[in-house]
Amino acid sequence: MKNVSVHNGFDEFIQSNPDAVTARGDADFFLTLTWFNNLAKTASPEHHQKRIYSVKKSSNGSIGYTICPMWANDSTMFGWPVRHLCSMANFYTSLFRPFAAGEHHEVIPDVPDLITAMTTATPHWNTINFHPMDTSDPCFEAIQSALDRAGIAIQTYFCFGNWYLNVNGRSFEDYFIGLPSKLKNTITRKTKQLQKQHQLTIKIIQDKDELSEALNAYEQVYQASWKTAESFPEFIPGLVTSCARQGWLRLGIAYIDEQAVAAQIWIVHHRKASIYKLAYDERYAQFSIGSILTARVMQHVIDIDQVDEVDYLTGDDPYKQDWMSDRRERWGIMAFNLRTLVGVISAIKHLGGHFVQSKIKLIRKIIQPGN
């Protein structure tokens, strides 16, 4: 097994590995130190501790890392203590897996060592939960295989649908022509109506120097929308600020007569645009201002940023199908440690009688006094 390090947070990890900060990041925004660092600092659930698993390798003078950020927490079952390890992911997260930092660094070869470090730790973790993951990513199968070889019972489960657009080299004009007629007509008609009756202004903020005004406008719109208050108030400001520093932010704001009425947070990273947050002032719903703003930011990321993909992230909301071309799914892997009595009970609870029948010999073999 390679040397797997475990740190109690990103500050500790970066202090031990300062070169990881400047290392080339993974392809997806949700698999970067920028994303996880903000999530860990601003949106850690109560009573959860950080566990940053990592493998460090060097080759031809360059250093690379495979990093797997997790949360640990305790609960009880029938009065017994239960130790849980889970992805550093929550309702803000659209994708998770161990990720790479470093030039030409491969994640898959390090997955067995990461899983071994997790499943052999003492005291034992009773359950380990990885989510939300892309089933087509080789990492999904690699984690399942490593858990199976470790004698860990697993259950995969559906998390959510994910709608996305393959741009396929089109211009925005070509893309817009292919949208549903009702959506195209609404955007065209409502834009003309607004411009005739009011002053319509749309800004797309990228520069960190404009963030203060933009965040104030975003908060104003959010509070006037149907959205519930953020569970972690510091998360969005931290996300927007960190993305602006990297040049990834596209914060669209629509103004009617100088009043901010719609706001959208988009993130552009490695030729992929992620539509992260949408909100509009419900008093202006009759103008379809949300759709107008979406079209304008879409035009920017397709024609200016020249992205290959636009991702609507989490959920099967019907309106997303009008804008996107394809759907995929995100799934989770729940693992039950059969080296522990609590893990066995949890597995039986989730997997039922069939599990008991198929695994009874294994259970008898691995459950020993003291576990």
Buried (B, 14 or more C-beta within 10 A) or exposed (E): EBEBBBBEBBBBBBEEBEBBEEBEBBEBBBBBBBBBBBBBBBBBEEEBEBBBBBBBBEEEEBBBBBBBBBBBBEEEEEEEEBBBBBBBBBEBBBBBBBBBBBEEBEBBEBBBBBBBBBBEBEEBBBBBBBBBBBEEBEBBEBBBEBBEEBBBBBBBEEBBBBBBBEBEEBEBEEBBEEBEEEBBEBBEEBBEBBEEEBEBEBBBBBEBEBBEEBBEBBBBBBEBBEEEEBEBEEBBBBBBBBBBEBEBBBBBBBBBEEBBBBBBBBBBBBEBBBBBBBBBBEEBEEBBBBBBBBBBBBBBBBBEBEBBBBBBBBEEEEBBEBBBBEEEBBBBBBBBBBBBBBBBBBBBEBBEEEBEEEBEEEBEEBBEEEB
